Amino acid sequence: MDQDINKIYHNAFGVSFIWNEEKPEKQSPKIQIIFRDMGFYLTYYEIIQFQKQIDYVKSINPCGYCKGKERSRFMLLKTPCKQVDLAINALELRDIDDLITGTLFHLELDVYINDICKN
């Protein structure tokens, strides 16, 4: 399977990658993000929107990391798929945040490096 994908980022909670069969020269490829037995197939801009939703949930739940609440799923995270929202706990929010932030970092780093190489 590793030959079929270009891994972007992973942590203990999930992984993000691009399928090798994608044709990035015609349009921006969709990124597969998998965590908690779910897979999302998102564009770069949808991932940015997801990051904004994560930041919003973190801002309205400042006590999300309080003792006793870290494992109960009391937060609702909207996804870029309008029909799908996730009930998550503070630990999952932290891990999803890391996965999405790491994915965006590596995508932007690739663009930056490719732009430098063109010059």
MODELLER restraints for C-alpha pairs under 7 A, 6 or more apart:
rsr = mdl.restraints
at = mdl.atoms
rsr.add(forms.Gaussian(group=physical.xy_distance, feature=features.Distance(at['CA:4:A'], at['CA:19:A']), mean=6.03, stdev=0.5))
rsr.add(forms.Gaussian(group=physical.xy_distance, feature=features.Distance(at['CA:4:A'], at['CA:20:A']), mean=5.40, stdev=0.5))
rsr.add(forms.Gaussian(group=physical.xy_distance, feature=features.Distance(at['CA:5:A'], at['CA:17:A']), mean=6.27, stdev=0.5))
rsr.add(forms.Gaussian(group=physical.xy_distance, feature=features.Distance(at['CA:5:A'], at['CA:18:A']), mean=5.64, stdev=0.5))
rsr.add(forms.Gaussian(group=physical.xy_distance, feature=features.Distance(at['CA:5:A'], at['CA:19:A']), mean=4.51, stdev=0.5))
rsr.add(forms.Gaussian(group=physical.xy_distance, feature=features.Distance(at['CA:5:A'], at['CA:20:A']), mean=5.12, stdev=0.5))
rsr.add(forms.Gaussian(group=physical.xy_distance, feature=features.Distance(at['CA:6:A'], at['CA:17:A']), mean=5.45, stdev=0.5))
rsr.add(forms.Gaussian(group=physical.xy_distance, feature=features.Distance(at['CA:6:A'], at['CA:18:A']), mean=5.21, stdev=0.5))
rsr.add(forms.Gaussian(group=physical.xy_distance, feature=features.Distance(at['CA:6:A'], at['CA:19:A']), mean=6.33, stdev=0.5))
rsr.add(forms.Gaussian(group=physical.xy_distance, feature=features.Distance(at['CA:6:A'], at['CA:20:A']), mean=6.40, stdev=0.5))
rsr.add(forms.Gaussian(group=physical.xy_distance, feature=features.Distance(at['CA:7:A'], at['CA:16:A']), mean=6.19, stdev=0.5))
rsr.add(forms.Gaussian(group=physical.xy_distance, feature=features.Distance(at['CA:7:A'], at['CA:17:A']), mean=4.20, stdev=0.5))
rsr.add(forms.Gaussian(group=physical.xy_distance, feature=features.Distance(at['CA:7:A'], at['CA:18:A']), mean=6.52, stdev=0.5))
rsr.add(forms.Gaussian(group=physical.xy_distance, feature=features.Distance(at['CA:8:A'], at['CA:16:A']), mean=5.46, stdev=0.5))
rsr.add(forms.Gaussian(group=physical.xy_distance, feature=features.Distance(at['CA:8:A'], at['CA:17:A']), mean=4.89, stdev=0.5))
rsr.add(forms.Gaussian(group=physical.xy_distance, feature=features.Distance(at['CA:8:A'], at['CA:103:A']), mean=6.10, stdev=0.5))
rsr.add(forms.Gaussian(group=physical.xy_distance, feature=features.Distance(at['CA:8:A'], at['CA:106:A']), mean=6.41, stdev=0.5))
rsr.add(forms.Gaussian(group=physical.xy_distance, feature=features.Distance(at['CA:9:A'], at['CA:15:A']), mean=5.85, stdev=0.5))
rsr.add(forms.Gaussian(group=physical.xy_distance, feature=features.Distance(at['CA:9:A'], at['CA:16:A']), mean=5.33, stdev=0.5))
rsr.add(forms.Gaussian(group=physical.xy_distance, feature=features.Distance(at['CA:9:A'], at['CA:17:A']), mean=7.00, stdev=0.5))
rsr.add(forms.Gaussian(group=physical.xy_distance, feature=features.Distance(at['CA:9:A'], at['CA:102:A']), mean=6.10, stdev=0.5))
rsr.add(forms.Gaussian(group=physical.xy_distance, feature=features.Distance(at['CA:9:A'], at['CA:103:A']), mean=5.39, stdev=0.5))
rsr.add(forms.Gaussian(group=physical.xy_distance, feature=features.Distance(at['CA:10:A'], at['CA:16:A']), mean=6.18, stdev=0.5))
rsr.add(forms.Gaussian(group=physical.xy_distance, feature=features.Distance(at['CA:10:A'], at['CA:99:A']), mean=6.48, stdev=0.5))
rsr.add(forms.Gaussian(group=physical.xy_distance, feature=features.Distance(at['CA:11:A'], at['CA:99:A']), mean=6.47, stdev=0.5))
rsr.add(forms.Gaussian(group=physical.xy_distance, feature=features.Distance(at['CA:13:A'], at['CA:35:A']), mean=5.91, stdev=0.5))
rsr.add(forms.Gaussian(group=physical.xy_distance, feature=features.Distance(at['CA:13:A'], at['CA:95:A']), mean=6.11, stdev=0.5))
rsr.add(forms.Gaussian(group=physical.xy_distance, feature=features.Distance(at['CA:14:A'], at['CA:34:A']), mean=5.42, stdev=0.5))
rsr.add(forms.Gaussian(group=physical.xy_distance, feature=features.Distance(at['CA:14:A'], at['CA:35:A']), mean=4.30, stdev=0.5))
rsr.add(forms.Gaussian(group=physical.xy_distance, feature=features.Distance(at['CA:14:A'], at['CA:99:A']), mean=6.81, stdev=0.5))
rsr.add(forms.Gaussian(group=physical.xy_distance, feature=features.Distance(at['CA:15:A'], at['CA:33:A']), mean=5.88, stdev=0.5))
rsr.add(forms.Gaussian(group=physical.xy_distance, feature=features.Distance(at['CA:15:A'], at['CA:34:A']), mean=5.43, stdev=0.5))
rsr.add(forms.Gaussian(group=physical.xy_distance, feature=features.Distance(at['CA:15:A'], at['CA:35:A']), mean=6.76, stdev=0.5))
rsr.add(forms.Gaussian(group=physical.xy_distance, feature=features.Distance(at['CA:16:A'], at['CA:31:A']), mean=6.69, stdev=0.5))
rsr.add(forms.Gaussian(group=physical.xy_distance, feature=features.Distance(at['CA:16:A'], at['CA:32:A']), mean=5.50, stdev=0.5))
rsr.add(forms.Gaussian(group=physical.xy_distance, feature=features.Distance(at['CA:16:A'], at['CA:33:A']), mean=4.34, stdev=0.5))
rsr.add(forms.Gaussian(group=physical.xy_distance, feature=features.Distance(at['CA:16:A'], at['CA:34:A']), mean=6.34, stdev=0.5))
rsr.add(forms.Gaussian(group=physical.xy_distance, feature=features.Distance(at['CA:16:A'], at['CA:103:A']), mean=6.59, stdev=0.5))
rsr.add(forms.Gaussian(group=physical.xy_distance, feature=features.Distance(at['CA:17:A'], at['CA:31:A']), mean=5.75, stdev=0.5))
rsr.add(forms.Gaussian(group=physical.xy_distance, feature=features.Distance(at['CA:17:A'], at['CA:32:A']), mean=5.33, stdev=0.5))
rsr.add(forms.Gaussian(group=physical.xy_distance, feature=features.Distance(at['CA:17:A'], at['CA:33:A']), mean=6.68, stdev=0.5))
rsr.add(forms.Gaussian(group=physical.xy_distance, feature=features.Distance(at['CA:18:A'], at['CA:30:A']), mean=6.80, stdev=0.5))
rsr.add(forms.Gaussian(group=physical.xy_distance, feature=features.Distance(at['CA:18:A'], at['CA:31:A']), mean=5.05, stdev=0.5))
rsr.add(forms.Gaussian(group=physical.xy_distance, feature=features.Distance(at['CA:18:A'], at['CA:32:A']), mean=6.01, stdev=0.5))
rsr.add(forms.Gaussian(group=physical.xy_distance, feature=features.Distance(at['CA:22:A'], at['CA:29:A']), mean=6.07, stdev=0.5))
rsr.add(forms.Gaussian(group=physical.xy_distance, feature=features.Distance(at['CA:23:A'], at['CA:29:A']), mean=6.71, stdev=0.5))
rsr.add(forms.Gaussian(group=physical.xy_distance, feature=features.Distance(at['CA:29:A'], at['CA:43:A']), mean=6.64, stdev=0.5))
rsr.add(forms.Gaussian(group=physical.xy_distance, feature=features.Distance(at['CA:30:A'], at['CA:41:A']), mean=5.96, stdev=0.5))
rsr.add(forms.Gaussian(group=physical.xy_distance, feature=features.Distance(at['CA:30:A'], at['CA:42:A']), mean=5.10, stdev=0.5))
rsr.add(forms.Gaussian(group=physical.xy_distance, feature=features.Distance(at['CA:30:A'], at['CA:43:A']), mean=4.58, stdev=0.5))
rsr.add(forms.Gaussian(group=physical.xy_distance, feature=features.Distance(at['CA:31:A'], at['CA:41:A']), mean=5.54, stdev=0.5))
rsr.add(forms.Gaussian(group=physical.xy_distance, feature=features.Distance(at['CA:31:A'], at['CA:42:A']), mean=5.18, stdev=0.5))
rsr.add(forms.Gaussian(group=physical.xy_distance, feature=features.Distance(at['CA:31:A'], at['CA:43:A']), mean=6.01, stdev=0.5))
rsr.add(forms.Gaussian(group=physical.xy_distance, feature=features.Distance(at['CA:32:A'], at['CA:39:A']), mean=6.65, stdev=0.5))
rsr.add(forms.Gaussian(group=physical.xy_distance, feature=features.Distance(at['CA:32:A'], at['CA:40:A']), mean=5.66, stdev=0.5))
rsr.add(forms.Gaussian(group=physical.xy_distance, feature=features.Distance(at['CA:32:A'], at['CA:41:A']), mean=4.52, stdev=0.5))
rsr.add(forms.Gaussian(group=physical.xy_distance, feature=features.Distance(at['CA:32:A'], at['CA:42:A']), mean=6.40, stdev=0.5))
rsr.add(forms.Gaussian(group=physical.xy_distance, feature=features.Distance(at['CA:33:A'], at['CA:39:A']), mean=5.60, stdev=0.5))
rsr.add(forms.Gaussian(group=physical.xy_distance, feature=features.Distance(at['CA:33:A'], at['CA:40:A']), mean=5.11, stdev=0.5))
rsr.add(forms.Gaussian(group=physical.xy_distance, feature=features.Distance(at['CA:33:A'], at['CA:41:A']), mean=6.39, stdev=0.5))
rsr.add(forms.Gaussian(group=physical.xy_distance, feature=features.Distance(at['CA:34:A'], at['CA:40:A']), mean=6.29, stdev=0.5))
rsr.add(forms.Gaussian(group=physical.xy_distance, feature=features.Distance(at['CA:46:A'], at['CA:80:A']), mean=5.79, stdev=0.5))
rsr.add(forms.Gaussian(group=physical.xy_distance, feature=features.Distance(at['CA:49:A'], at['CA:80:A']), mean=6.64, stdev=0.5))
rsr.add(forms.Gaussian(group=physical.xy_distance, feature=features.Distance(at['CA:50:A'], at['CA:79:A']), mean=5.84, stdev=0.5))
rsr.add(forms.Gaussian(group=physical.xy_distance, feature=features.Distance(at['CA:50:A'], at['CA:80:A']), mean=5.85, stdev=0.5))
rsr.add(forms.Gaussian(group=physical.xy_distance, feature=features.Distance(at['CA:51:A'], at['CA:100:A']), mean=6.50, stdev=0.5))
rsr.add(forms.Gaussian(group=physical.xy_distance, feature=features.Distance(at['CA:53:A'], at['CA:77:A']), mean=6.80, stdev=0.5))
rsr.add(forms.Gaussian(group=physical.xy_distance, feature=features.Distance(at['CA:53:A'], at['CA:78:A']), mean=6.36, stdev=0.5))
rsr.add(forms.Gaussian(group=physical.xy_distance, feature=features.Distance(at['CA:54:A'], at['CA:77:A']), mean=6.81, stdev=0.5))
rsr.add(forms.Gaussian(group=physical.xy_distance, feature=features.Distance(at['CA:54:A'], at['CA:97:A']), mean=6.51, stdev=0.5))
rsr.add(forms.Gaussian(group=physical.xy_distance, feature=features.Distance(at['CA:57:A'], at['CA:77:A']), mean=6.61, stdev=0.5))
rsr.add(forms.Gaussian(group=physical.xy_distance, feature=features.Distance(at['CA:64:A'], at['CA:70:A']), mean=6.47, stdev=0.5))
rsr.add(forms.Gaussian(group=physical.xy_distance, feature=features.Distance(at['CA:64:A'], at['CA:90:A']), mean=5.33, stdev=0.5))
rsr.add(forms.Gaussian(group=physical.xy_distance, feature=features.Distance(at['CA:65:A'], at['CA:90:A']), mean=5.76, stdev=0.5))
rsr.add(forms.Gaussian(group=physical.xy_distance, feature=features.Distance(at['CA:70:A'], at['CA:89:A']), mean=5.82, stdev=0.5))
rsr.add(forms.Gaussian(group=physical.xy_distance, feature=features.Distance(at['CA:70:A'], at['CA:90:A']), mean=4.74, stdev=0.5))
rsr.add(forms.Gaussian(group=physical.xy_distance, feature=features.Distance(at['CA:70:A'], at['CA:91:A']), mean=5.85, stdev=0.5))
rsr.add(forms.Gaussian(group=physical.xy_distance, feature=features.Distance(at['CA:71:A'], at['CA:89:A']), mean=5.40, stdev=0.5))
rsr.add(forms.Gaussian(group=physical.xy_distance, feature=features.Distance(at['CA:71:A'], at['CA:90:A']), mean=6.62, stdev=0.5))
rsr.add(forms.Gaussian(group=physical.xy_distance, feature=features.Distance(at['CA:71:A'], at['CA:91:A']), mean=6.74, stdev=0.5))
rsr.add(forms.Gaussian(group=physical.xy_distance, feature=features.Distance(at['CA:72:A'], at['CA:89:A']), mean=5.35, stdev=0.5))
rsr.add(forms.Gaussian(group=physical.xy_distance, feature=features.Distance(at['CA:73:A'], at['CA:87:A']), mean=5.61, stdev=0.5))
rsr.add(forms.Gaussian(group=physical.xy_distance, feature=features.Distance(at['CA:73:A'], at['CA:88:A']), mean=4.53, stdev=0.5))
rsr.add(forms.Gaussian(group=physical.xy_distance, feature=features.Distance(at['CA:73:A'], at['CA:89:A']), mean=4.12, stdev=0.5))
rsr.add(forms.Gaussian(group=physical.xy_distance, feature=features.Distance(at['CA:74:A'], at['CA:87:A']), mean=6.61, stdev=0.5))
rsr.add(forms.Gaussian(group=physical.xy_distance, feature=features.Distance(at['CA:74:A'], at['CA:88:A']), mean=6.43, stdev=0.5))
rsr.add(forms.Gaussian(group=physical.xy_distance, feature=features.Distance(at['CA:74:A'], at['CA:89:A']), mean=6.07, stdev=0.5))
rsr.add(forms.Gaussian(group=physical.xy_distance, feature=features.Distance(at['CA:75:A'], at['CA:87:A']), mean=5.65, stdev=0.5))
rsr.add(forms.Gaussian(group=physical.xy_distance, feature=features.Distance(at['CA:75:A'], at['CA:88:A']), mean=5.32, stdev=0.5))
rsr.add(forms.Gaussian(group=physical.xy_distance, feature=features.Distance(at['CA:75:A'], at['CA:89:A']), mean=6.10, stdev=0.5))
rsr.add(forms.Gaussian(group=physical.xy_distance, feature=features.Distance(at['CA:76:A'], at['CA:85:A']), mean=6.53, stdev=0.5))
rsr.add(forms.Gaussian(group=physical.xy_distance, feature=features.Distance(at['CA:76:A'], at['CA:86:A']), mean=5.56, stdev=0.5))
rsr.add(forms.Gaussian(group=physical.xy_distance, feature=features.Distance(at['CA:76:A'], at['CA:87:A']), mean=4.71, stdev=0.5))
rsr.add(forms.Gaussian(group=physical.xy_distance, feature=features.Distance(at['CA:76:A'], at['CA:88:A']), mean=6.28, stdev=0.5))
rsr.add(forms.Gaussian(group=physical.xy_distance, feature=features.Distance(at['CA:77:A'], at['CA:85:A']), mean=5.57, stdev=0.5))
rsr.add(forms.Gaussian(group=physical.xy_distance, feature=features.Distance(at['CA:77:A'], at['CA:86:A']), mean=5.01, stdev=0.5))
rsr.add(forms.Gaussian(group=physical.xy_distance, feature=features.Distance(at['CA:77:A'], at['CA:87:A']), mean=6.41, stdev=0.5))
rsr.add(forms.Gaussian(group=physical.xy_distance, feature=features.Distance(at['CA:78:A'], at['CA:84:A']), mean=6.82, stdev=0.5))
rsr.add(forms.Gaussian(group=physical.xy_distance, feature=features.Distance(at['CA:78:A'], at['CA:85:A']), mean=4.48, stdev=0.5))
rsr.add(forms.Gaussian(group=physical.xy_distance, feature=features.Distance(at['CA:78:A'], at['CA:86:A']), mean=6.39, stdev=0.5))
rsr.add(forms.Gaussian(group=physical.xy_distance, feature=features.Distance(at['CA:79:A'], at['CA:85:A']), mean=5.65, stdev=0.5))
